[in-house]
């Protein structure tokens, strides 16, 4: 009998302990979507702009709006904490998807931003890190959103759901932190800039920002970013153009990528290191801007050779451009040697920048054209 009484008492006590000890009403918080971080050159203060989701209930349906909260501080955390003096609600960071960094911060150092995220328990290390090419990072948050009411959530859709179609690297904060810890490894972060769409000022992701360790030193355009991603084996889909010449004008054939695999193999000799870069790509003809027959078997073979030569030339040009303009191994060739031949890497690590400056590549592209769409020959127009 005593056992039954004990069971009932335990059951009654357990009912009084149910519930979340740290439960808070949603109305007491602002949900943070994203944050823009700039640095004022005159005051040397960090200027922070946070995009929050402001939900106001109406008689018909919830009204979701984007609001911008701003503050300044001597440090990133100082500026973030100061926002409580501006907002009547506490900021909820767990749903934040991106940090936009202004050029003034990026050229100085991104370490203070990374350190704040890594030490604060609320922001997620899976947030995207993006560099603004405009005068300030704040301009990105206040621009017109085309597909959603929240600007940062729209950027998140571009980077995480449609990243296969943008010529820009996508990298999360924890990946940036890990990459900075690798010897002789340099980052390329995605960039965002202003553009006009249907007479509205909005933004687009394009190209990349090149870092020497934690400091921004320059930019690469969309074409070079595409080739950079090819080297890194980070292209799964996308488009590239093949230019042909006839007697009248230059013609453009657009190929759509469906699958790509890049294999990089170091080749060692007594006095030199080279790399074999083999790119296997599966494509379809997206647009045939030519009257010539590139669809029959002989024509398709000719197009295959033109496309392979074009892609090899583009990758070689980007590689040479990076060596001449930046002199940094953004491709990760040194890291490949470090992983596959640690003993050799230990002996050449200190001289890797000089070795990279004279590095030679053997680039070979193998392109397989799957089909030609609905038509088995070029569209003809009779006179």
Secondary structure, 3 states (H helix, E strand, C coil): CHHHHHHHHHHHHHHHCCCCCCCCCHHHEEEEEEEEEEECCCCCCEEEEEEEEEEECCCCCCEEEEEEEEEEECCHHHHHHHHHHCCCCEEECCCCCEEEECHHHHHHCCHHHHHHHHHCCCCCCCCEEEEECCCCCHHHHCCCCCCCCCHHHHHHHHHHCCHHHCCCCCCEHHHHHHHHCCCCCCCEEEEEEEEEECCEEEEEEEEEEEEECCEEEEEECHHHHHHHHHHCCCCCCEEEEEEEECCCCEEEEEEEEEEEEEEEEEEECCCCEEEEEEEEEEEEEEEEECCCCCCCHHHHHHHHHHHHHHHHHHHHHHHHHHHHHCCCCCCCHHHHHHHHCHHHHHHHHHHHHHHHHCCEEEEEEEEEECCCCCCCCCCCCCC
